[in-house]
Amino acid sequence: FGVFQLYDDPALVDAVEVCVRMSLVIPMADIMAFQKLSKAYFHLLQTLFHKYMHIIVEFDTPVFLQLLSSLESGVQSLDTAVSSQSCVALDHAVSFYFKEGSKQTELYMRMQQHLSEKPDLLPMMLRMLLNMILFEENNNQWSLSRPLLALIVTHYNEFEQITMEVVSTLSE
């Protein structure tokens, strides 16, 4: 698909945008209610966040945040496949954020602009993942821990705060 960029053909970007906008029309409750639909939706997100993050970052802020926020529902899913796909997608998104941030690229600035609209989104996901790993019984511990490194590196202060809270509750 690199040929599209080589010739400045917007067909791929347009196709991805149409797919995303169509998928966001379906309420998250309906997606989670139907197992086949949820597996397909989170597989789509996993692919988009892996291969087309540079396109997703260019979307409007509400669309970007809705995609990223929907990963929270996927991570908390009782279906191991959906949860694992969501964790992989989250890992790709946060790793992209970290890599682009180390170079201070335009994509990083755009992503930072999106996240400034909802600054507690990624720290909340970090807290949720740590709670799931530490205090719940899960069959996909490895998948749940996959996005942790990127989340910890990008939100170290929040990680320290969460660590102190966990230590203080366990010592009581």
PyMOL commands that place a pseudoatom at each C-alpha (Angstrom):
pseudoatom trace, name=CA, resn=PHE, resi=1, chain=A, elem=C, hetatm=0, pos=[0.000, 0.000, 0.000]
pseudoatom trace, name=CA, resn=GLY, resi=2, chain=A, elem=C, hetatm=0, pos=[3.034, 2.270, -0.009]
pseudoatom trace, name=CA, resn=VAL, resi=3, chain=A, elem=C, hetatm=0, pos=[2.365, 3.008, -3.667]
pseudoatom trace, name=CA, resn=PHE, resi=4, chain=A, elem=C, hetatm=0, pos=[-0.589, 5.171, -2.650]
pseudoatom trace, name=CA, resn=GLN, resi=5, chain=A, elem=C, hetatm=0, pos=[1.733, 7.472, -0.696]
pseudoatom trace, name=CA, resn=LEU, resi=6, chain=A, elem=C, hetatm=0, pos=[4.338, 7.423, -3.446]
pseudoatom trace, name=CA, resn=TYR, resi=7, chain=A, elem=C, hetatm=0, pos=[1.854, 8.835, -5.962]
pseudoatom trace, name=CA, resn=ASP, resi=8, chain=A, elem=C, hetatm=0, pos=[-0.079, 10.994, -3.461]
pseudoatom trace, name=CA, resn=ASP, resi=9, chain=A, elem=C, hetatm=0, pos=[-3.202, 8.920, -4.082]
pseudoatom trace, name=CA, resn=PRO, resi=10, chain=A, elem=C, hetatm=0, pos=[-5.731, 9.496, -1.261]
pseudoatom trace, name=CA, resn=ALA, resi=11, chain=A, elem=C, hetatm=0, pos=[-7.677, 6.279, -1.995]
pseudoatom trace, name=CA, resn=LEU, resi=12, chain=A, elem=C, hetatm=0, pos=[-6.231, 4.317, 0.941]
pseudoatom trace, name=CA, resn=VAL, resi=13, chain=A, elem=C, hetatm=0, pos=[-6.738, 7.163, 3.404]
pseudoatom trace, name=CA, resn=ASP, resi=14, chain=A, elem=C, hetatm=0, pos=[-10.300, 7.618, 2.160]
pseudoatom trace, name=CA, resn=ALA, resi=15, chain=A, elem=C, hetatm=0, pos=[-11.032, 3.889, 2.449]
pseudoatom trace, name=CA, resn=VAL, resi=16, chain=A, elem=C, hetatm=0, pos=[-9.663, 3.716, 5.999]
pseudoatom trace, name=CA, resn=GLU, resi=17, chain=A, elem=C, hetatm=0, pos=[-11.637, 6.808, 6.975]
pseudoatom trace, name=CA, resn=VAL, resi=18, chain=A, elem=C, hetatm=0, pos=[-14.889, 5.356, 5.583]
pseudoatom trace, name=CA, resn=CYS, resi=19, chain=A, elem=C, hetatm=0, pos=[-14.320, 2.049, 7.427]
pseudoatom trace, name=CA, resn=VAL, resi=20, chain=A, elem=C, hetatm=0, pos=[-13.624, 3.836, 10.688]
pseudoatom trace, name=CA, resn=ARG, resi=21, chain=A, elem=C, hetatm=0, pos=[-16.595, 6.178, 10.409]
pseudoatom trace, name=CA, resn=MET, resi=22, chain=A, elem=C, hetatm=0, pos=[-18.908, 3.266, 9.580]
pseudoatom trace, name=CA, resn=SER, resi=23, chain=A, elem=C, hetatm=0, pos=[-17.633, 1.262, 12.535]
pseudoatom trace, name=CA, resn=LEU, resi=24, chain=A, elem=C, hetatm=0, pos=[-18.104, 4.181, 14.927]
pseudoatom trace, name=CA, resn=VAL, resi=25, chain=A, elem=C, hetatm=0, pos=[-21.795, 4.438, 14.060]
pseudoatom trace, name=CA, resn=ILE, resi=26, chain=A, elem=C, hetatm=0, pos=[-22.443, 1.205, 15.969]
pseudoatom trace, name=CA, resn=PRO, resi=27, chain=A, elem=C, hetatm=0, pos=[-22.833, 1.824, 19.724]
pseudoatom trace, name=CA, resn=MET, resi=28, chain=A, elem=C, hetatm=0, pos=[-20.145, 0.157, 21.847]
pseudoatom trace, name=CA, resn=ALA, resi=29, chain=A, elem=C, hetatm=0, pos=[-22.806, -1.683, 23.858]
pseudoatom trace, name=CA, resn=ASP, resi=30, chain=A, elem=C, hetatm=0, pos=[-24.030, -3.355, 20.654]
pseudoatom trace, name=CA, resn=ILE, resi=31, chain=A, elem=C, hetatm=0, pos=[-20.494, -4.238, 19.585]
pseudoatom trace, name=CA, resn=MET, resi=32, chain=A, elem=C, hetatm=0, pos=[-19.808, -5.874, 22.927]
pseudoatom trace, name=CA, resn=ALA, resi=33, chain=A, elem=C, hetatm=0, pos=[-23.174, -7.676, 22.942]
pseudoatom trace, name=CA, resn=PHE, resi=34, chain=A, elem=C, hetatm=0, pos=[-22.428, -9.677, 19.792]
pseudoatom trace, name=CA, resn=GLN, resi=35, chain=A, elem=C, hetatm=0, pos=[-19.356, -11.887, 19.966]
pseudoatom trace, name=CA, resn=LYS, resi=36, chain=A, elem=C, hetatm=0, pos=[-18.699, -12.122, 16.212]
pseudoatom trace, name=CA, resn=LEU, resi=37, chain=A, elem=C, hetatm=0, pos=[-19.094, -8.384, 15.800]
pseudoatom trace, name=CA, resn=SER, resi=38, chain=A, elem=C, hetatm=0, pos=[-16.778, -7.606, 18.715]
pseudoatom trace, name=CA, resn=LYS, resi=39, chain=A, elem=C, hetatm=0, pos=[-14.085, -9.952, 17.400]
pseudoatom trace, name=CA, resn=ALA, resi=40, chain=A, elem=C, hetatm=0, pos=[-14.285, -8.356, 13.947]
pseudoatom trace, name=CA, resn=TYR, resi=41, chain=A, elem=C, hetatm=0, pos=[-14.321, -4.807, 15.347]
pseudoatom trace, name=CA, resn=PHE, resi=42, chain=A, elem=C, hetatm=0, pos=[-11.315, -5.273, 17.609]
pseudoatom trace, name=CA, resn=HIS, resi=43, chain=A, elem=C, hetatm=0, pos=[-9.439, -7.138, 14.889]
pseudoatom trace, name=CA, resn=LEU, resi=44, chain=A, elem=C, hetatm=0, pos=[-10.050, -4.097, 12.677]
pseudoatom trace, name=CA, resn=LEU, resi=45, chain=A, elem=C, hetatm=0, pos=[-8.715, -1.813, 15.427]
pseudoatom trace, name=CA, resn=GLN, resi=46, chain=A, elem=C, hetatm=0, pos=[-5.679, -4.032, 15.925]
pseudoatom trace, name=CA, resn=THR, resi=47, chain=A, elem=C, hetatm=0, pos=[-4.881, -3.823, 12.201]
pseudoatom trace, name=CA, resn=LEU, resi=48, chain=A, elem=C, hetatm=0, pos=[-5.522, -0.075, 12.015]
pseudoatom trace, name=CA, resn=PHE, resi=49, chain=A, elem=C, hetatm=0, pos=[-3.376, 0.726, 15.044]
pseudoatom trace, name=CA, resn=HIS, resi=50, chain=A, elem=C, hetatm=0, pos=[-0.600, -1.542, 13.768]
pseudoatom trace, name=CA, resn=LYS, resi=51, chain=A, elem=C, hetatm=0, pos=[-0.423, -0.613, 10.085]
pseudoatom trace, name=CA, resn=TYR, resi=52, chain=A, elem=C, hetatm=0, pos=[-2.193, 2.727, 9.724]
pseudoatom trace, name=CA, resn=MET, resi=53, chain=A, elem=C, hetatm=0, pos=[-1.447, 4.696, 12.868]
pseudoatom trace, name=CA, resn=HIS, resi=54, chain=A, elem=C, hetatm=0, pos=[-0.164, 7.562, 10.717]
pseudoatom trace, name=CA, resn=ILE, resi=55, chain=A, elem=C, hetatm=0, pos=[-3.638, 7.787, 9.147]
pseudoatom trace, name=CA, resn=ILE, resi=56, chain=A, elem=C, hetatm=0, pos=[-5.559, 7.431, 12.423]
pseudoatom trace, name=CA, resn=VAL, resi=57, chain=A, elem=C, hetatm=0, pos=[-3.627, 10.294, 14.017]
pseudoatom trace, name=CA, resn=GLU, resi=58, chain=A, elem=C, hetatm=0, pos=[-4.815, 12.598, 11.250]
pseudoatom trace, name=CA, resn=PHE, resi=59, chain=A, elem=C, hetatm=0, pos=[-8.507, 12.001, 12.064]
pseudoatom trace, name=CA, resn=ASP, resi=60, chain=A, elem=C, hetatm=0, pos=[-10.548, 14.544, 13.998]
pseudoatom trace, name=CA, resn=THR, resi=61, chain=A, elem=C, hetatm=0, pos=[-10.023, 14.500, 17.757]
pseudoatom trace, name=CA, resn=PRO, resi=62, chain=A, elem=C, hetatm=0, pos=[-13.466, 13.014, 18.633]
pseudoatom trace, name=CA, resn=VAL, resi=63, chain=A, elem=C, hetatm=0, pos=[-12.937, 10.147, 16.170]
pseudoatom trace, name=CA, resn=PHE, resi=64, chain=A, elem=C, hetatm=0, pos=[-9.416, 9.462, 17.422]
pseudoatom trace, name=CA, resn=LEU, resi=65, chain=A, elem=C, hetatm=0, pos=[-10.494, 9.525, 21.062]
pseudoatom trace, name=CA, resn=GLN, resi=66, chain=A, elem=C, hetatm=0, pos=[-13.502, 7.304, 20.395]
pseudoatom trace, name=CA, resn=LEU, resi=67, chain=A, elem=C, hetatm=0, pos=[-11.254, 4.711, 18.752]
pseudoatom trace, name=CA, resn=LEU, resi=68, chain=A, elem=C, hetatm=0, pos=[-8.776, 4.840, 21.618]
pseudoatom trace, name=CA, resn=SER, resi=69, chain=A, elem=C, hetatm=0, pos=[-11.529, 4.814, 24.260]
pseudoatom trace, name=CA, resn=SER, resi=70, chain=A, elem=C, hetatm=0, pos=[-13.177, 1.792, 22.694]
pseudoatom trace, name=CA, resn=LEU, resi=71, chain=A, elem=C, hetatm=0, pos=[-10.020, -0.182, 23.445]
pseudoatom trace, name=CA, resn=GLU, resi=72, chain=A, elem=C, hetatm=0, pos=[-10.889, 0.114, 27.132]
pseudoatom trace, name=CA, resn=SER, resi=73, chain=A, elem=C, hetatm=0, pos=[-14.082, -1.881, 26.588]
pseudoatom trace, name=CA, resn=GLY, resi=74, chain=A, elem=C, hetatm=0, pos=[-12.137, -4.434, 24.592]
pseudoatom trace, name=CA, resn=VAL, resi=75, chain=A, elem=C, hetatm=0, pos=[-9.440, -4.863, 27.228]
pseudoatom trace, name=CA, resn=GLN, resi=76, chain=A, elem=C, hetatm=0, pos=[-12.098, -5.485, 29.889]
pseudoatom trace, name=CA, resn=SER, resi=77, chain=A, elem=C, hetatm=0, pos=[-13.942, -8.015, 27.717]
pseudoatom trace, name=CA, resn=LEU, resi=78, chain=A, elem=C, hetatm=0, pos=[-14.383, -11.498, 29.135]
pseudoatom trace, name=CA, resn=ASP, resi=79, chain=A, elem=C, hetatm=0, pos=[-13.586, -12.901, 25.683]
pseudoatom trace, name=CA, resn=THR, resi=80, chain=A, elem=C, hetatm=0, pos=[-9.851, -13.577, 25.763]
pseudoatom trace, name=CA, resn=ALA, resi=81, chain=A, elem=C, hetatm=0, pos=[-9.428, -13.048, 22.012]
pseudoatom trace, name=CA, resn=VAL, resi=82, chain=A, elem=C, hetatm=0, pos=[-11.090, -9.620, 22.124]
pseudoatom trace, name=CA, resn=SER, resi=83, chain=A, elem=C, hetatm=0, pos=[-9.113, -8.613, 25.202]
pseudoatom trace, name=CA, resn=SER, resi=84, chain=A, elem=C, hetatm=0, pos=[-5.833, -9.713, 23.629]
pseudoatom trace, name=CA, resn=GLN, resi=85, chain=A, elem=C, hetatm=0, pos=[-6.557, -7.892, 20.357]
pseudoatom trace, name=CA, resn=SER, resi=86, chain=A, elem=C, hetatm=0, pos=[-7.382, -4.730, 22.278]
pseudoatom trace, name=CA, resn=CYS, resi=87, chain=A, elem=C, hetatm=0, pos=[-4.156, -4.947, 24.269]
pseudoatom trace, name=CA, resn=VAL, resi=88, chain=A, elem=C, hetatm=0, pos=[-2.126, -5.367, 21.078]
pseudoatom trace, name=CA, resn=ALA, resi=89, chain=A, elem=C, hetatm=0, pos=[-3.867, -2.352, 19.524]
pseudoatom trace, name=CA, resn=LEU, resi=90, chain=A, elem=C, hetatm=0, pos=[-3.269, -0.292, 22.671]
pseudoatom trace, name=CA, resn=ASP, resi=91, chain=A, elem=C, hetatm=0, pos=[0.381, -1.332, 22.669]
pseudoatom trace, name=CA, resn=HIS, resi=92, chain=A, elem=C, hetatm=0, pos=[0.776, -0.219, 19.050]
pseudoatom trace, name=CA, resn=ALA, resi=93, chain=A, elem=C, hetatm=0, pos=[-0.885, 3.129, 19.766]
pseudoatom trace, name=CA, resn=VAL, resi=94, chain=A, elem=C, hetatm=0, pos=[1.152, 3.950, 22.871]
pseudoatom trace, name=CA, resn=SER, resi=95, chain=A, elem=C, hetatm=0, pos=[4.406, 2.651, 21.359]
pseudoatom trace, name=CA, resn=PHE, resi=96, chain=A, elem=C, hetatm=0, pos=[3.766, 4.876, 18.336]
pseudoatom trace, name=CA, resn=TYR, resi=97, chain=A, elem=C, hetatm=0, pos=[3.198, 7.798, 20.696]
pseudoatom trace, name=CA, resn=PHE, resi=98, chain=A, elem=C, hetatm=0, pos=[6.488, 7.088, 22.494]
pseudoatom trace, name=CA, resn=LYS, resi=99, chain=A, elem=C, hetatm=0, pos=[8.555, 6.559, 19.320]
pseudoatom trace, name=CA, resn=GLU, resi=100, chain=A, elem=C, hetatm=0, pos=[7.200, 9.644, 17.604]
pseudoatom trace, name=CA, resn=GLY, resi=101, chain=A, elem=C, hetatm=0, pos=[7.617, 11.633, 20.822]
pseudoatom trace, name=CA, resn=SER, resi=102, chain=A, elem=C, hetatm=0, pos=[11.302, 10.797, 21.023]
pseudoatom trace, name=CA, resn=LYS, resi=103, chain=A, elem=C, hetatm=0, pos=[11.704, 12.409, 17.573]
pseudoatom trace, name=CA, resn=GLN, resi=104, chain=A, elem=C, hetatm=0, pos=[9.206, 15.240, 18.227]
pseudoatom trace, name=CA, resn=THR, resi=105, chain=A, elem=C, hetatm=0, pos=[7.513, 14.651, 14.865]
pseudoatom trace, name=CA, resn=GLU, resi=106, chain=A, elem=C, hetatm=0, pos=[4.407, 16.317, 13.532]
pseudoatom trace, name=CA, resn=LEU, resi=107, chain=A, elem=C, hetatm=0, pos=[2.454, 13.082, 14.139]
pseudoatom trace, name=CA, resn=TYR, resi=108, chain=A, elem=C, hetatm=0, pos=[3.462, 13.197, 17.800]
pseudoatom trace, name=CA, resn=MET, resi=109, chain=A, elem=C, hetatm=0, pos=[2.282, 16.784, 18.079]
pseudoatom trace, name=CA, resn=ARG, resi=110, chain=A, elem=C, hetatm=0, pos=[-1.025, 15.842, 16.488]
pseudoatom trace, name=CA, resn=MET, resi=111, chain=A, elem=C, hetatm=0, pos=[-1.457, 12.872, 18.830]
pseudoatom trace, name=CA, resn=GLN, resi=112, chain=A, elem=C, hetatm=0, pos=[-0.570, 15.036, 21.808]
pseudoatom trace, name=CA, resn=GLN, resi=113, chain=A, elem=C, hetatm=0, pos=[-3.193, 17.523, 20.672]
pseudoatom trace, name=CA, resn=HIS, resi=114, chain=A, elem=C, hetatm=0, pos=[-5.794, 14.734, 20.588]
pseudoatom trace, name=CA, resn=LEU, resi=115, chain=A, elem=C, hetatm=0, pos=[-4.813, 13.435, 24.011]
pseudoatom trace, name=CA, resn=SER, resi=116, chain=A, elem=C, hetatm=0, pos=[-4.911, 16.921, 25.531]
pseudoatom trace, name=CA, resn=GLU, resi=117, chain=A, elem=C, hetatm=0, pos=[-8.685, 16.810, 25.065]
pseudoatom trace, name=CA, resn=LYS, resi=118, chain=A, elem=C, hetatm=0, pos=[-8.832, 13.821, 27.411]
pseudoatom trace, name=CA, resn=PRO, resi=119, chain=A, elem=C, hetatm=0, pos=[-5.540, 13.809, 29.354]
pseudoatom trace, name=CA, resn=ASP, resi=120, chain=A, elem=C, hetatm=0, pos=[-6.588, 11.116, 31.821]
pseudoatom trace, name=CA, resn=LEU, resi=121, chain=A, elem=C, hetatm=0, pos=[-7.357, 8.495, 29.131]
pseudoatom trace, name=CA, resn=LEU, resi=122, chain=A, elem=C, hetatm=0, pos=[-3.977, 6.738, 28.971]
pseudoatom trace, name=CA, resn=PRO, resi=123, chain=A, elem=C, hetatm=0, pos=[-3.221, 6.989, 32.722]
pseudoatom trace, name=CA, resn=MET, resi=124, chain=A, elem=C, hetatm=0, pos=[-6.677, 5.504, 33.365]
pseudoatom trace, name=CA, resn=MET, resi=125, chain=A, elem=C, hetatm=0, pos=[-5.854, 2.618, 31.008]
pseudoatom trace, name=CA, resn=LEU, resi=126, chain=A, elem=C, hetatm=0, pos=[-2.547, 2.107, 32.823]
pseudoatom trace, name=CA, resn=ARG, resi=127, chain=A, elem=C, hetatm=0, pos=[-4.388, 1.933, 36.145]
pseudoatom trace, name=CA, resn=MET, resi=128, chain=A, elem=C, hetatm=0, pos=[-6.985, -0.453, 34.705]
pseudoatom trace, name=CA, resn=LEU, resi=129, chain=A, elem=C, hetatm=0, pos=[-4.358, -2.806, 33.260]
pseudoatom trace, name=CA, resn=LEU, resi=130, chain=A, elem=C, hetatm=0, pos=[-2.359, -2.885, 36.493]
pseudoatom trace, name=CA, resn=ASN, resi=131, chain=A, elem=C, hetatm=0, pos=[-5.498, -3.641, 38.504]
pseudoatom trace, name=CA, resn=MET, resi=132, chain=A, elem=C, hetatm=0, pos=[-6.456, -6.429, 36.123]
pseudoatom trace, name=CA, resn=ILE, resi=133, chain=A, elem=C, hetatm=0, pos=[-2.979, -7.968, 36.229]
pseudoatom trace, name=CA, resn=LEU, resi=134, chain=A, elem=C, hetatm=0, pos=[-2.495, -7.679, 39.977]
pseudoatom trace, name=CA, resn=PHE, resi=135, chain=A, elem=C, hetatm=0, pos=[-5.949, -8.362, 41.383]
pseudoatom trace, name=CA, resn=GLU, resi=136, chain=A, elem=C, hetatm=0, pos=[-7.948, -10.369, 38.844]
pseudoatom trace, name=CA, resn=GLU, resi=137, chain=A, elem=C, hetatm=0, pos=[-7.685, -13.872, 37.466]
pseudoatom trace, name=CA, resn=ASN, resi=138, chain=A, elem=C, hetatm=0, pos=[-7.021, -13.676, 33.721]
pseudoatom trace, name=CA, resn=ASN, resi=139, chain=A, elem=C, hetatm=0, pos=[-6.088, -16.234, 31.102]
pseudoatom trace, name=CA, resn=ASN, resi=140, chain=A, elem=C, hetatm=0, pos=[-4.180, -13.691, 29.033]
pseudoatom trace, name=CA, resn=GLN, resi=141, chain=A, elem=C, hetatm=0, pos=[-1.713, -12.152, 31.480]
pseudoatom trace, name=CA, resn=TRP, resi=142, chain=A, elem=C, hetatm=0, pos=[0.950, -11.796, 28.803]
pseudoatom trace, name=CA, resn=SER, resi=143, chain=A, elem=C, hetatm=0, pos=[-1.391, -9.897, 26.467]
pseudoatom trace, name=CA, resn=LEU, resi=144, chain=A, elem=C, hetatm=0, pos=[-2.530, -7.645, 29.292]
pseudoatom trace, name=CA, resn=SER, resi=145, chain=A, elem=C, hetatm=0, pos=[1.058, -6.828, 30.206]
pseudoatom trace, name=CA, resn=ARG, resi=146, chain=A, elem=C, hetatm=0, pos=[2.107, -6.076, 26.633]
pseudoatom trace, name=CA, resn=PRO, resi=147, chain=A, elem=C, hetatm=0, pos=[1.108, -2.362, 26.577]
pseudoatom trace, name=CA, resn=LEU, resi=148, chain=A, elem=C, hetatm=0, pos=[2.449, -1.748, 30.087]
pseudoatom trace, name=CA, resn=LEU, resi=149, chain=A, elem=C, hetatm=0, pos=[6.007, -0.771, 29.150]
pseudoatom trace, name=CA, resn=ALA, resi=150, chain=A, elem=C, hetatm=0, pos=[4.940, 1.939, 26.727]
pseudoatom trace, name=CA, resn=LEU, resi=151, chain=A, elem=C, hetatm=0, pos=[2.285, 3.213, 29.151]
pseudoatom trace, name=CA, resn=ILE, resi=152, chain=A, elem=C, hetatm=0, pos=[4.759, 3.307, 32.039]
pseudoatom trace, name=CA, resn=VAL, resi=153, chain=A, elem=C, hetatm=0, pos=[7.419, 5.089, 30.007]
pseudoatom trace, name=CA, resn=THR, resi=154, chain=A, elem=C, hetatm=0, pos=[4.985, 7.707, 28.705]
pseudoatom trace, name=CA, resn=HIS, resi=155, chain=A, elem=C, hetatm=0, pos=[3.225, 8.206, 32.064]
pseudoatom trace, name=CA, resn=TYR, resi=156, chain=A, elem=C, hetatm=0, pos=[5.882, 7.498, 34.679]
pseudoatom trace, name=CA, resn=ASN, resi=157, chain=A, elem=C, hetatm=0, pos=[4.568, 9.923, 37.300]
pseudoatom trace, name=CA, resn=GLU, resi=158, chain=A, elem=C, hetatm=0, pos=[1.128, 8.307, 37.220]
pseudoatom trace, name=CA, resn=PHE, resi=159, chain=A, elem=C, hetatm=0, pos=[2.776, 4.879, 37.446]
pseudoatom trace, name=CA, resn=GLU, resi=160, chain=A, elem=C, hetatm=0, pos=[4.674, 5.915, 40.573]
pseudoatom trace, name=CA, resn=GLN, resi=161, chain=A, elem=C, hetatm=0, pos=[1.469, 7.238, 42.111]
pseudoatom trace, name=CA, resn=ILE, resi=162, chain=A, elem=C, hetatm=0, pos=[-0.383, 3.993, 41.334]
pseudoatom trace, name=CA, resn=THR, resi=163, chain=A, elem=C, hetatm=0, pos=[2.510, 1.980, 42.763]
pseudoatom trace, name=CA, resn=MET, resi=164, chain=A, elem=C, hetatm=0, pos=[2.441, 3.960, 45.995]
pseudoatom trace, name=CA, resn=GLU, resi=165, chain=A, elem=C, hetatm=0, pos=[-1.332, 3.496, 46.276]
pseudoatom trace, name=CA, resn=VAL, resi=166, chain=A, elem=C, hetatm=0, pos=[-1.053, -0.274, 45.759]
pseudoatom trace, name=CA, resn=VAL, resi=167, chain=A, elem=C, hetatm=0, pos=[1.772, -0.572, 48.294]
pseudoatom trace, name=CA, resn=SER, resi=168, chain=A, elem=C, hetatm=0, pos=[-0.134, 1.446, 50.878]
pseudoatom trace, name=CA, resn=THR, resi=169, chain=A, elem=C, hetatm=0, pos=[-3.315, -0.621, 50.447]
pseudoatom trace, name=CA, resn=LEU, resi=170, chain=A, elem=C, hetatm=0, pos=[-1.431, -3.907, 50.660]
pseudoatom trace, name=CA, resn=SER, resi=171, chain=A, elem=C, hetatm=0, pos=[0.497, -2.874, 53.746]
pseudoatom trace, name=CA, resn=GLU, resi=172, chain=A, elem=C, hetatm=0, pos=[-2.702, -2.133, 55.696]
for i in range(1, 172): cmd.bond("trace and resi %d" % i, "trace and resi %d" % (i + 1))
show_as sticks, trace
zoom trace
